[in-house]
Amino acid sequence: MEMNKRGQTPNRGLTPLLVAVLPWLLASCGMVGPDFMKPAAPTVATYTEGVQLAVTSSTATAQTFKLEQDIPGDWWTLFHSPALNELITTGLKNSPTVAAAQAAFANARESANVGRDTLMVPAVDASANEERQRLSTATFGVPGGSHTFNLANATVGVSYTLDLFGGNRRRVESLEAQAQASGYLLQAARITLAANIATTAIREAALRAQIRATEDMIQLEGRNLEILLKRETLGAVSQTEVEVQRTALAQTRATLPALQRQLAQARHQLAAYVGRFPGDTGLSTFELEGLTLPKQLPLSVPSALVRQRPDIQVAEAQLHQATAEMGVSISGAYPNITLSSNFGSVATRPADMFSSLSPIWSLGAGITQPLFHGGALEAGQRAAQAALDQSSAQYRQTVLNAFQNVADVLRALETDDVAFSAQTQASDAAHHSMSLAQAQYAAGAISYPTLLSAQDRDSQVRLNLVQAQANRLADSAALFLALGGGWWNDVSVPPQSSAGKTP
């Protein structure tokens, strides 16, 4: 290339020109490897056989499934518990698990940005140095002399690898899919945390109710023992009856520590969920009376579930990533072309660095064609294909597990309603039976063991009713989680923190 009278290259605008034509060069090049195709949604019409859209075993407590009703992003507010709302909001803000998922998403997103910027923009680097040198004239064929001088230089280098076969674009595609997977993992962490807080709060409320019922049993059986001891002194009852009652009281007392331990563990778990230590005070307490059972539950159509469940979206993004990595592996067998240019100045004095006689420049192009790698390229492609097959199988299994999850919860809600209705009737009957037995025993019509048996039945049925009530609340929360948690309607999530707001 010729230089002008000032010693400068006439193509000094090469770098801007190269930047301008890069998009055209990329658009004109193809990409090797398979293109990702979103898996089709399952064609099944229902989640499970015979699911009822309305359960009418108890008019006052019936729950109804609403087909195609959208899930609110703050679904936990449907339990109408201000304490639960506050706790979940605090947990989403302070949970280390959510914070870690946010950081992982930011890391993956910025890694994708690095790959995208590297693909679209040439690398431009500047360097400058100054050194003092002493050279022997023998280097130039003139023995017996030497020369000492200063040398300063400054250069700007531009390099770019032409992505003729799409290997770099496939690598960026892989990074973007990985970032998308991290975004959905963040959503999964948020909705899972909300569901865990809700179900743990429900368990705490149930344990408190069970503890109160057990304490009432202990008081009742303690009073009965006092009565029997007095009657024993009068010879009205035998010592055997007294010992039977003493044993029953001890057995009931023995169940209380286990319930208290479970309550403490539930409280500790709630503290950990919201990013607090177990010993911190001020954590809200929960009672069953403070939680309202949602009467209407959303039920998405099966074809929508694959767009709503974050775990399915993660599996889809991982399948996309494996597809892109297949293209990266295939591109390794194709030529690699790199363009480079350098422009700078060299002088013996810094003051002369940018004079008309000091410029230096270079233009270059290089091509690398893999010829023989001992079978490594073929093995890499087979490994990439195996990874793609693995991701495809994992996606299918994730979809199956998701549908099973929804089906299990729907069936649980149906049986919960039946069980709660039956336990309510059993509780009413047991309480009425105990009242009759107490009156009959006072009149001397029945023996004490008969009265004790009626009291035991009433106490046990009361505990069962508490558990049945808690099951309905917990399984309602489980349905919201199984259907995707409504993350796409969560207005508290900034757009930059979401993998996408449309399920």
C-alpha positions as a printed Julia matrix, in Angstrom:
503×3 Matrix{Float64}:
   0.0     0.0    0.0
   1.34    3.43  -0.91
   1.94    6.24   1.57
   1.19    9.89   0.89
   3.68   12.7    1.07
   3.21   13.09   4.81
   4.09    9.4    5.33
   0.53    8.42   6.33
  -1.58    5.61   4.97
  -4.45    6.82   2.79
  -6.76    4.21   4.5
  -6.59    5.8    7.89
 -10.39    5.43   8.15
 -10.19    1.66   8.02
 -11.41    1.13  11.56
 -14.66    3.13  11.2
 -15.27    1.44   7.88
 -14.75   -2.0    9.4
 -17.18   -1.21  12.21
 -19.75   -0.01   9.68
 -19.63   -3.11   7.5
 -19.54   -5.68  10.32
 -23.35   -6.0   10.63
 -23.56   -6.55   6.86
 -20.79   -9.16   7.0
 -22.53  -10.99   9.83
 -25.92  -10.87   8.12
 -24.48  -12.34   4.96
 -22.92  -15.29   6.77
 -24.77  -18.45   7.69
 -24.67  -20.37  10.95
 -23.86  -24.04  11.08
 -25.65  -26.37  13.46
 -29.36  -26.86  14.25
 -31.63  -23.9   14.89
 -33.56  -24.06  18.18
 -37.28  -24.77  17.9
 -39.51  -24.22  20.93
 -41.08  -27.53  21.99
 -44.79  -27.77  21.29
 -47.17  -27.61  24.24
 -48.73  -30.94  25.3
 -52.06  -31.67  23.67
 -53.66  -33.22  26.77
 -57.03  -31.75  27.71
 -57.04  -32.36  31.49
 -54.54  -32.8   34.29
 -56.17  -35.86  35.82
 -59.16  -38.1   35.26
 -62.42  -37.06  36.8
 -61.32  -33.78  38.35
 -64.34  -31.83  39.56
 -64.64  -28.12  38.81
 -66.63  -27.52  41.98
 -66.7   -29.41  45.27
 -70.06  -29.12  46.95
 -69.75  -31.39  49.97
 -70.1   -28.38  52.26
 -71.78  -25.23  50.98
 -70.1   -22.97  53.54
 -66.6   -24.21  52.84
 -66.7   -25.32  49.2
 -63.87  -24.3   46.85
 -64.45  -23.77  43.13
 -61.89  -24.11  40.34
 -62.05  -21.29  37.77
 -60.8   -22.44  34.37
 -58.34  -20.12  32.58
 -58.41  -17.6   35.44
 -55.09  -15.78  35.67
 -52.98  -16.13  38.81
 -52.22  -12.9   40.68
 -48.58  -12.12  41.31
 -49.37  -11.66  45.01
 -51.6   -14.74  45.32
 -50.87  -15.04  49.05
 -53.1   -12.01  49.69
 -56.08  -14.28  48.94
 -55.6   -15.77  52.44
 -56.49  -12.29  53.83
 -53.75  -12.35  56.47
 -51.9    -9.02  56.88
 -49.22  -10.83  58.9
 -48.63  -13.32  56.08
 -48.52  -10.54  53.48
 -45.92   -8.63  55.49
 -43.8   -11.73  56.11
 -43.68  -12.76  52.45
 -42.86   -9.21  51.37
 -40.02   -9.13  53.91
 -38.78  -12.53  52.79
 -38.68  -11.59  49.11
 -36.67   -8.5   50.04
 -34.23  -10.03  52.55
 -33.86  -13.71  51.65
 -30.24  -14.71  50.89
 -31.59  -17.39  48.54
 -33.35  -14.81  46.39
 -30.33  -12.49  46.59
 -28.07  -15.3   45.36
 -30.45  -16.04  42.47
 -30.48  -12.33  41.55
 -26.68  -12.23  41.55
 -26.5   -15.39  39.44
 -28.9   -13.85  36.93
 -26.89  -10.62  36.79
 -23.71  -12.63  36.25
 -25.21  -14.66  33.41
 -26.76  -11.57  31.81
 -23.48   -9.65  31.83
 -21.63  -12.68  30.47
 -24.06  -12.69  27.56
 -23.43   -8.96  27.1
 -19.69   -9.61  26.94
 -20.17  -12.23  24.24
 -22.55  -10.03  22.25
 -20.25   -7.0   22.39
 -17.24   -9.09  21.4
 -19.16  -10.42  18.42
 -20.38   -7.1   17.07
 -17.46   -4.75  17.79
 -13.78   -5.16  16.85
 -11.23   -5.26  19.64
  -9.37   -1.95  19.76
  -6.33   -1.67  22.03
  -3.85    1.14  22.53
  -0.31    0.74  23.8
   2.55    3.1   24.5
   6.09    2.61  25.82
   9.45    4.3   25.97
  12.81    2.59  26.42
  16.53    3.31  26.19
  18.55    0.93  24.02
  22.2     0.31  23.18
  22.84   -1.49  19.91
  26.11   -2.79  18.45
  26.82   -1.74  14.88
  27.83   -5.33  14.25
  24.11   -6.02  14.04
  24.16   -4.13  10.73
  27.44   -5.63   9.47
  29.68   -2.81  10.76
  31.87   -4.17  13.53
  33.56   -2.19  16.25
  30.92    0.36  17.12
  27.77    0.91  19.17
  25.03    3.46  19.51
  22.85    4.42  22.49
  19.44    6.01  21.94
  15.9     6.4   23.29
  12.94    4.82  21.51
   9.31    5.76  22.1
   6.3     4.3   20.36
   2.51    4.42  20.55
   0.16    2.2   18.57
  -3.55    1.48  18.19
  -4.42   -2.06  17.14
  -7.72   -3.29  15.74
  -8.56   -6.98  15.34
 -11.72   -8.84  14.44
 -12.54  -12.47  13.76
 -14.99  -12.96  10.89
 -17.78  -15.23  12.03
 -18.34  -16.72   8.59
 -19.87  -19.97   9.85
 -21.64  -18.68  12.96
 -19.55  -20.32  15.66
 -19.24  -17.11  17.67
 -22.9   -16.27  17.15
 -23.85  -19.72  18.37
 -21.66  -19.14  21.44
 -23.48  -15.87  22.12
 -26.79  -17.66  21.59
 -25.71  -20.2   24.2
 -24.8   -17.46  26.68
 -28.13  -15.71  26.13
 -30.0   -18.97  26.72
 -28.0   -19.48  29.9
 -28.94  -15.97  31.05
 -32.58  -16.72  30.29
 -32.38  -19.9   32.37
 -30.89  -17.9   35.25
 -33.76  -15.41  34.98
 -36.32  -18.18  35.31
 -34.37  -19.69  38.2
 -34.73  -16.32  39.92
 -38.49  -16.43  39.41
 -38.57  -20.0   40.7
 -36.65  -18.93  43.81
 -39.14  -16.12  44.49
 -42.34  -18.12  44.09
 -40.92  -21.1   45.97
 -39.93  -18.85  48.87
 -43.42  -17.31  48.97
 -45.04  -20.75  48.97
 -42.65  -22.05  51.64
 -43.4   -19.09  53.9
 -47.14  -19.57  53.41
 -47.13  -23.31  54.12
 -44.82  -22.89  57.13
 -47.09  -20.19  58.54
 -50.06  -22.53  58.06
 -48.15  -25.32  59.82
 -47.4   -22.96  62.71
 -51.07  -22.04  62.98
 -52.08  -25.72  62.97
 -49.5   -26.58  65.63
 -50.74  -23.77  67.85
 -54.3   -25.11  67.53
 -53.13  -28.66  68.28
 -51.18  -27.46  71.32
 -54.24  -25.66  72.68
 -56.4   -28.73  72.11
 -53.82  -30.9   73.88
 -53.58  -28.46  76.81
 -57.39  -28.52  77.09
 -57.25  -32.32  77.17
 -54.63  -32.19  79.91
 -56.78  -29.85  82.02
 -59.87  -31.99  81.49
 -58.09  -35.22  82.33
 -56.42  -33.57  85.34
 -59.81  -32.52  86.72
 -61.14  -36.01  86.13
 -58.21  -37.48  88.05
 -58.9   -35.16  91.0
 -62.54  -36.26  91.02
 -61.55  -39.93  90.91
 -59.08  -39.51  93.76
 -61.82  -37.98  95.94
 -64.25  -40.73  95.0
 -61.62  -43.36  95.71
 -61.31  -42.09  99.29
 -65.05  -42.55  99.6
 -64.86  -46.05  98.18
 -66.98  -45.12  95.14
 -64.37  -46.16  92.55
 -61.59  -48.69  92.46
 -57.89  -47.96  92.42
 -57.78  -49.48  88.94
 -59.99  -46.73  87.56
 -57.75  -44.13  89.21
 -54.64  -45.61  87.62
 -56.31  -45.78  84.21
 -57.01  -42.05  84.41
 -53.51  -41.32  85.7
 -52.07  -43.2   82.71
 -54.29  -41.34  80.24
 -53.18  -38.0   81.69
 -49.5   -38.95  81.44
 -49.9   -40.12  77.86
 -51.57  -36.86  76.85
 -48.85  -34.82  78.56
 -46.22  -36.83  76.68
 -47.58  -35.64  73.31
 -47.18  -31.96  74.2
 -43.34  -31.62  74.03
 -43.23  -32.98  70.46
 -45.82  -30.43  69.33
 -43.95  -27.63  71.07
 -40.7   -28.7   69.41
 -42.35  -28.7   65.98
 -43.77  -25.24  66.65
 -40.33  -23.91  67.59
 -38.83  -25.45  64.44
 -41.53  -23.84  62.31
 -40.73  -20.47  63.88
 -37.02  -20.98  63.25
 -37.74  -21.9   59.64
 -39.83  -18.78  59.1
 -37.02  -16.64  60.51
 -34.53  -18.22  58.1
 -36.89  -17.7   55.15
 -37.05  -13.94  55.79
 -33.3   -13.59  56.39
 -33.41  -13.35  60.17
 -31.82  -15.31  63.0
 -33.98  -17.67  65.1
 -33.36  -15.6   68.21
 -34.62  -12.35  66.68
 -37.86  -11.07  68.16
 -40.76   -9.4   66.41
 -41.67  -12.23  64.03
 -45.43  -12.41  63.45
 -47.39  -15.32  64.9
 -50.09  -17.2   63.04
 -53.44  -18.7   64.03
 -55.85  -20.69  61.89
 -58.55  -18.14  62.64
 -56.42  -15.46  60.97
 -56.16  -17.34  57.65
 -59.04  -17.37  55.18
 -59.48  -20.28  52.8
 -59.64  -19.01  49.17
 -63.05  -19.95  47.84
 -62.1   -19.62  44.15
 -58.94  -21.23  42.84
 -57.48  -20.6   39.35
 -56.97  -23.55  37.04
 -54.89  -22.89  33.93
 -55.48  -24.96  30.82
 -52.79  -27.65  30.42
 -51.32  -26.05  27.29
 -50.55  -22.87  29.27
 -48.68  -24.66  32.04
 -45.45  -24.97  30.03
 -45.3   -21.17  29.72
 -46.14  -20.52  33.37
 -43.92  -22.95  35.25
 -40.41  -21.5   35.76
 -38.87  -24.98  36.03
 -40.19  -25.83  32.55
 -38.88  -22.53  31.22
 -35.48  -23.3   32.75
 -35.45  -26.71  31.08
 -36.44  -25.11  27.75
 -33.65  -22.53  28.03
 -31.16  -25.3   28.82
 -32.37  -27.17  25.74
 -31.82  -23.98  23.74
 -28.32  -23.68  25.19
 -27.48  -27.29  24.28
 -28.74  -26.69  20.72
 -26.51  -23.63  20.37
 -23.53  -25.52  21.8
 -24.07  -28.12  19.09
 -23.52  -25.35  16.52
 -20.4   -24.18  18.35
 -18.98  -27.7   18.18
 -19.72  -28.08  14.46
 -18.2   -24.68  13.65
 -14.89  -25.86  15.08
 -14.25  -27.84  11.88
 -14.58  -24.77   9.62
 -11.99  -22.08   8.72
 -11.38  -19.18  11.06
 -10.48  -15.8    9.5
  -9.04  -12.91  11.53
  -8.52   -9.33  10.3
  -6.09   -7.01  12.05
  -4.6    -3.56  11.63
  -2.19   -1.39  13.58
  -1.42    2.31  13.32
   1.08    4.16  15.43
   4.24    6.18  15.68
   7.87    5.45  16.57
  10.47    8.13  17.37
  13.68    8.58  19.29
  12.16   11.48  21.2
   8.62   11.79  22.61
   8.38   15.22  21.01
   8.78   13.65  17.57
   6.16   10.96  18.15
   3.53   12.43  15.86
   5.73   14.06  13.24
   5.24   13.31   9.56
   8.22   10.94   9.53
   7.27    8.76  12.49
   4.03    6.9   11.53
   3.97    3.11  11.28
   1.1     0.89  10.22
   0.23   -2.63   9.28
  -2.71   -4.54   7.82
  -3.14   -8.26   8.08
  -5.48  -11.17   7.55
  -5.06  -14.71   8.78
  -6.93  -17.94   8.19
  -6.84  -21.12  10.23
  -8.29  -24.35   8.9
  -8.33  -27.38  11.23
  -6.84  -30.35   9.38
  -6.12  -33.08  11.88
  -6.87  -33.16  15.6
  -6.75  -36.88  16.23
 -10.55  -37.29  16.24
 -11.08  -34.58  18.87
 -13.41  -32.55  16.65
 -15.63  -35.55  15.87
 -15.66  -36.58  19.52
 -16.62  -33.04  20.5
 -19.57  -33.1   18.11
 -20.72  -36.47  19.44
 -20.47  -35.12  23.0
 -22.49  -32.05  22.03
 -25.14  -34.27  20.43
 -25.3   -36.4   23.58
 -25.68  -33.25  25.7
 -28.49  -32.11  23.4
 -30.24  -35.46  23.72
 -29.85  -35.27  27.5
 -31.36  -31.77  27.64
 -34.25  -32.9   25.44
 -35.0   -35.84  27.73
 -34.71  -33.64  30.83
 -37.16  -31.16  29.32
 -39.71  -33.9   28.69
 -39.28  -35.23  32.21
 -39.67  -31.75  33.69
 -42.96  -31.32  31.82
 -44.21  -34.71  33.03
 -43.24  -33.89  36.62
 -45.02  -30.54  36.4
 -48.26  -32.11  35.18
 -48.01  -34.77  37.88
 -47.52  -32.03  40.48
 -50.66  -30.19  39.37
 -52.67  -33.41  39.19
 -51.57  -34.42  42.69
 -52.54  -31.05  44.14
 -55.93  -31.04  42.41
 -56.7   -34.49  43.74
 -55.48  -33.46  47.19
 -57.82  -30.46  47.2
 -60.77  -32.67  46.33
 -59.99  -35.19  49.05
 -59.22  -32.36  51.5
 -62.73  -31.03  51.06
 -64.28  -34.45  51.59
 -62.04  -35.11  54.6
 -62.79  -31.72  56.16
 -66.54  -32.25  55.74
 -66.3   -35.72  57.3
 -64.11  -34.49  60.16
 -66.55  -31.64  60.85
 -69.42  -34.12  61.14
 -67.28  -36.44  63.25
 -66.31  -33.57  65.55
 -69.94  -32.54  66.05
 -70.95  -36.12  66.75
 -68.01  -36.8   69.1
 -68.64  -33.61  71.07
 -72.34  -34.43  71.39
 -71.47  -37.99  72.45
 -69.07  -36.72  75.11
 -71.67  -34.31  76.49
 -74.18  -37.17  76.8
 -71.57  -39.41  78.42
 -70.72  -36.74  80.99
 -74.38  -36.34  81.88
 -74.9   -40.12  82.1
 -71.8   -40.58  84.22
 -72.96  -37.86  86.6
 -76.26  -39.71  86.91
 -74.44  -43.0   87.5
 -75.78  -44.56  84.29
 -72.37  -45.44  82.77
 -68.96  -46.42  84.09
 -65.95  -44.16  84.15
 -64.09  -46.08  81.39
 -67.04  -45.39  79.11
 -66.83  -41.68  79.86
 -63.06  -41.73  79.33
 -63.51  -43.38  75.94
 -65.97  -40.67  74.85
 -63.57  -37.94  75.96
 -60.67  -39.53  74.08
 -62.71  -39.74  70.9
 -63.72  -36.08  71.18
 -60.11  -34.98  71.74
 -58.74  -37.02  68.87
 -61.42  -35.85  66.45
 -60.7   -32.25  67.44
 -57.02  -32.72  66.55
 -57.99  -34.37  63.26
 -60.27  -31.44  62.4
 -57.41  -28.99  62.95
 -55.19  -31.0   60.62
 -57.92  -31.23  57.97
 -58.37  -27.45  58.08
 -54.62  -26.91  57.75
 -54.4   -29.35  54.83
 -56.92  -27.34  52.83
 -55.0   -24.12  53.4
 -51.63  -25.67  52.6
 -52.84  -27.44  49.46
 -54.44  -24.21  48.22
 -51.02  -22.55  48.48
 -49.49  -25.58  46.76
 -51.85  -25.13  43.8
 -50.7   -21.55  43.24
 -47.1   -22.77  43.24
 -47.86  -25.74  40.97
 -49.49  -23.48  38.37
 -46.46  -21.18  38.2
 -46.98  -18.74  41.05
 -48.18  -15.83  38.88
 -44.64  -14.41  38.52
 -45.62  -12.78  35.21
 -48.11  -10.59  37.13
 -45.72   -9.68  39.95
 -45.42   -5.89  39.66
 -42.79   -5.81  42.42
 -40.2    -7.38  40.11
 -38.28   -4.81  37.99
 -38.28   -5.68  34.26
 -34.49   -6.01  34.27
 -34.78   -8.71  36.94
 -37.25  -10.84  35.02
 -36.69  -13.4   32.31
 -39.87  -12.19  30.65
 -43.22  -10.85  31.8
 -45.4   -12.84  29.43
 -45.74  -16.54  30.29
